[in-house]
């Protein structure tokens, strides 16, 4: 990926920093809690595993009595926007930020994040080599980690074993998208209010575009050819987009255009859908009887394959990083070391249930006897999927970029969001898929022009 242009492009955003910092107060960590402790501000996405982190943070505060952790927890799209704005402008709002393998290498190249490698090495028992190699590499820039994975994920097709058995249906271990559509048609039940499948439709480059991108890859589509010519109106992308929109409109959940990861997890967990294609991070919640009505009834199949020959798999990690602007880098690292350690995983298991461990980050997680038992239905499948995925070759056709559910270029924050709005409009019926793709193609062409010589 041409990082040089990324640094140049992001500098236009970063130029705002001087103005904002001049008007702002001191850095986030300089503000006290009123009881003599310093406040460590941690920005996270409001997913179940991050909510567990907030429930357990008292343990960290007991170990660090001079620090009080304040969480800023927001839905995925809002968290992305707020964190990106804060880090890109250097406003110093946060001491620890939740980022992904999309942002980390780009932000590290721009000098916005602390290099965590030295701290990882110097922290006894931290063992960065225990991280799953594909996850570790995805959070590295020039071979050095600039974020620590809280959890990692790939994609699986979740399905209701009991409903399949009642209907006399069998889920293939490696289904095709056409088989998924056929099964959804048979299991769709309007009378009982049950959808055949739940798929994201909520606008956002990390919402609807995550599963849709992987479907595009599996159909042999791509965003750009090696010469950076936009390809969003190509036959392969058009076929994939029509398939996705038809599937969710014909057999998906009501109000799909406003359903993201959290909404689909809730719908499927309440028994309102027969299948859900989404992140493997959902499995722990689905298997927790306190959180799910379908615990013990869920089967897990590999990501479906399209006519392009590739499965619709992804590689993603929610990770924790330290912005260069923090005044509390030591405390920020201490918090990250606590929340991404082997000991933290054991604490989650013992206090909140072994099925609730943040999955997909450490190899040793899958060697814990308690977790192996709790995650018997999905654990090894998750580890295998994350370990084998290759984000350097997203499509069966060559691409000039990396990324499976995203295109790892700085402009994708804006480009992916704009395209997602078009696709969500097609899902809602506000426009046709062809209309959505033509507008998306124009957006992509503008970006591609900047990369061509």
N, C-alpha and C positions, 0 to 999 in steps of 0.2 A: 504494500500500500504506500502511495507517495506521501509520506509524513510531512515533507517540507511544505506542501500546500496547506495541509491541515493546520500547521503552526501559523502560517500566514493568515489563513481564513479566520481562525479563532482569535487572532490578535485584534481584529476589528471589534470583537466583543470585549476583549480584555482592556481595550483603550478606555472603556468606561470606568475602569477601576479607580483611577486617580480622582475622578470627580466624586465617586461614591465614597471612597475612603476619607477624603477630605471632610465630607459632611457627616461621616459616621462617628460613633463613639469608639472607644478602644475595642480590641479584639474580644471575641465571645468569652474566652476564659477569664477575662479580667473582671467580670461581673460577679459579685459575691451572692451567696444564697440567703444572706441575712443572719446566718448563725455562725459565721466565721469560715465556712467551707467555700471552696471555689466551685463554680458550676461548670461542668463539662457538658456541652451541648452536642447531642448525637441525633443526626437526621436519618430516619429510617422509613422504609415502606411499610405500610400497615398490613402485612401478611401474617398468617397465624404464627409462624416461627419467630417473627420479630416481636409479636405480642408476648410470646413465652419469654423472650429475652428481657422484656420490661418487667415481667412478673418476678424474675429471678435476680434482678439487678441489685437487690439488697445485699446479696452475697459479696458482690464487687465493692459496694460502699462500706461494708464491714471491714474488708481488707484494705480500704483506702479511706480512712475516717475523715480526711481533710477534703474529700471530693464528694459532691452531690451530682448525680447524673440527671440531666433533664433531656427527655426524649421529645423530638419533634417528629411525630408519626403522621404520615399523610398517605392517601390513596396513590397508587403507582404513578399515574400521569402527573399529579400535583407534586409528588415528591421529586420526580425527575426534573420538572421545571424549576422548582425552588432550589434544589441542590446545584443544578447546572448554572443557574444565574449567580448563585453565591460563589461558587468556585471560579467560574469564568471571569467574574468581575473583581475577584479578590476582596469581597466585602467582609469576609471574616465572620460570618454569622455562625458557623459551625466548627466544632473541633474534630468531630468524626463524621464522615459522610458515607452513606450506603451507595455504592456504585456497582456497575456490572463489568463484564469483560468487553462490553462495547466501549465505554468511556475510558477505562483505565489506561490502555496503551496510548490513546490520544492525549489524555490529560497529562500523563507522565512525560510524553514528548514535549509538551508545552511547559514543563517545569512547574506544574500546579500541585503535584502530590509529593509527599515525602517518600523516599526510597525506604521500604521496610525491610529489605534484606539484612542489613546489619543488625537491626533490632531482633529480627527473627532468629538469627544465628546466635546472638548474645543472650537470649532468654532461655534459661535451663528448661529442658523438657518440651520446648515448643514444637520442635521437629517439623520443619517446613517440608522436608522430603516425604512426609507422610501424606501430603496433599496429592490427590489423584493427578497424574502428570498432565493430562489435557486441561484440567482446571488451573493448575499452577502456571502452565505456559500461557494460558489465555489472560492471566492477570499480570504478565511480565512485559517489561519494555527493556530491550537490550539485555535480556537474560536476567533481569532483576525484578523481584516482585514489588509492586507499588500498591497492592491491596491484598487483604487476607480474606479468603472465601469464608462466608458464613454458611451458605449452602450452595450446592451445585445441582443442576438439573439437566435432563434431556426430556424427550417427550415419549409418552406412552398413550395407548388407547385404553381408557378405562371402560369396563362394561359390566353390566349386572348379570352375574352368573345365574341367579335364580330366574330372571326373566327369559334369558336364553334357553334355559332348561324347560321352562313352562311352554315356550313357543317351539320347542324341538329344533333349536338352532345351535350351530357350533361356530365359535369364533376361531378363525385360523390364527396360528401363532404369528404369522407374518401376513396380515391381510393387505389387500390392495384397496385403493380408494373406492373403486367401483363396488367391491364387496361390502365396504362400510356403508356406502349409500344404499345398497340393496337391503342390508340388515336394518338400517335406520327406517326404511319404508315399512318393513314388516313389524317393527316394534313401536312405531309411532302410534299413539293411542289418544286421540282427542277427547274421547269420552271420560277417560280417567285423568286427563290433564298431563299426560306424560309425553315428552318429546322423544323422538328417536335418537337424537344426539344433541349435545350442548357444545356450541362453538362460539368463540369470542367474536363480537361484532363492534365492540366499543372503539371509537377512534383513539388512536395513539400508536406510535411506532413500536411500543412495547406491549400493546394490547392486541387489536385485531391483526396487525401486521406480523406478529410472532407466528401464529399457526399458519396464516395465509402465505407468508414468505416460505415456510417449509414446504407447503403444498406446491407453490410455484417451482421450487427447486426439484421436487419429486416429479413434476411434469416436464422437466428439462428446460424450464424458463430461467431467466436471469434479468437483472436490472440494467446491466451494461455489458456490451461485448468488449473484447480486449482493447479496442480503440476508443472506448468510452462513448460509444454510440448507445443512446437509450434504447431499451428493448421492451418497454412495458406495454407496447401494443403488438408484440410478436404473437404468432399463433400459439406458442406454448404458454405464454403468460395469459393470453385471452382464454384458452381452454381451462387453465387452472382456476382463474378468477371466476369464470362462469360456473365451474363445478362447485366451488366453495359457496358462492352466493346461492345457487340453486339448492344445495344441500341444507344450508341453514334456513333458507326461506321455506323450503318444503317440509323439512323434518326437524328443524331446530326449535329452540326455546322461544316462547313469546318475548317480544321486545328485544330480540337478539342484537339490534344495533346499539343498545345501551348495556350490553352484557360484556364484562371483562373477565379476568381470571377469578376474582373474588365472587362475582355473581354466578359464574358457571360452577364453581366449587360448591356454592350454597345450593344451587338447583340440583346438582347431581347428588350431593350429600343428603338432601331431603327426599330423594327418591323421585324427582320430577323429570328425570331423563334416563334413557336406557344406556347411553354411551356418552363419553366425554373425551375428546382429544385435547390433551393439555400437558402441562408440566408434571414431571414425576414428583415434584415437591408436594403435590396434592395428596399423595397416597397416605402419608402419615395421618392427615386430618380425616380422610375417608375411613381409615381403619380404627379411629378413636371412637368408641361407642358414646362418649360424652359429647362428641361434636357431630356425629354422623348417624343418620338413620339406616345407612346401608353397610355398616361395619360388618365384615365377614362375608359380604355378598358380592364383592367386587373382584373381577378378574382383570388381568393386565396383559394386553397384547402389544407387540412391538409397533413402532410408528408405521402407519400405512405407506405402501409404495405406490408411486404413480407410473404413468406410461413412460416417463423419462428414465425409469430404472432405479432411482434412488429412493430410499425411505425418507419420510418427512421428519427427520430427526433434527434436534437442535442441541446446542451447547450454550448454557447460560449459567451464570453465577451471580448471586447477590453477595457483595463483598464489602468490607469496611476499609476505608482509606483515611489518611490524615492530610488535610489541605495544608499547603505551605503557610497559610495565613494564621494558623492557630497559635495562640500564646501558651498552649498547654500540650506540646508535642509528647512529652514524657507520659503525662496522664492519659492522653489519647491512645498512645501505644499500649499502656497498661490495660485500658478497657478492651482494646482489640485483642490483645493476647489472652485476656480472660474469656471473651465471648467466642473465640475461634479455637479454643484449646481442646485437648482431649478430655480434660477434667470437666469443662463446661458440658460436653456431650454426655458424660456420665451423670452429671447433676440433673440435666433435663430428663434423662431416663429414670433416675431414681425418684424424682419429685413430681414429674408431669406425665410419665408413661414412656416406655421405650419406643413406641411407635411414633412419638413426637420428636425424635432426634432430628436436628437439621441434617438432611441427607446430602450425599454427593460431594462432600468436600474432602474428607479424610478416608484413606484406605482402611485404616484401623477400625473405623466405624463398623465395617462389614465383617470384622473378625470378633466383635463383641458377642458372646453367646446370647445375652438377653435381647440384643437388637436383631440378631439373626432369627431368633424365634418370633419376635414381634413383627418383623418385616419379611417373613418367609414368603409372602405372596408377591412381593415386589422388590425386595432388596437387591438380590443378585442381578435382576433384570436392569435395575437402575444403574448399578455399578458397571455392568457390561456395556450398557448404552453410552454412558458418559466416557468410558475408557476408549471406545472404538471410534467415536465420532471425529470427523476431520473438518474443521471449519475453514481450512484453506482451499477446499474444493467444494463449494456449495452446490453447484449444478453439474449435470453431465456435460454441459457446454462450458468452455473456458470463460473465466471471469478475471477482471483486473483487481478485484477486491476480495476480502475475506469476510466471513460471517454467514451464519445460517438463517437466523431470524432477523438479521439486520445486515446492512451494508456498512462495513467499518470505514466510513469516511466522516469527517466532522459535519458535513452538510446533512447527514442522514437525520439528525434531530429534527430539522425543519422539513426536509424532503419526505421522510417517512411519515411524519405527522400529516402533511398535506395529502399524501397518497392515501393514508388511512382514512381520512375524512371522506375522500371520494368513494372508497370501498364501503365504508359504513353507510353512506348515502345510497349505494346500490343495494345493500342488504335491507335498508328500510323501505326501498321502493321509490325513493325520491328521484333517482335517475337510473338509467340502464347501465349495465356493466360496460358496454362499449363507450358510453359517454364518460363514465368514470375513468376508464383506461386512457382515453384520448387526452383528458385533462392531466392525468398522472404522467403520461408520456411527455407532455410539454414541460412539466416541472422537472422531470429527469433530464430532458435535453438541456435545459438551462444549466444544471449542475455538471453534466458531462462535458459541456463546452469548456469549462474551466480546467479540465484535466487534459484536454487534447493539445498537442503542441501547436 
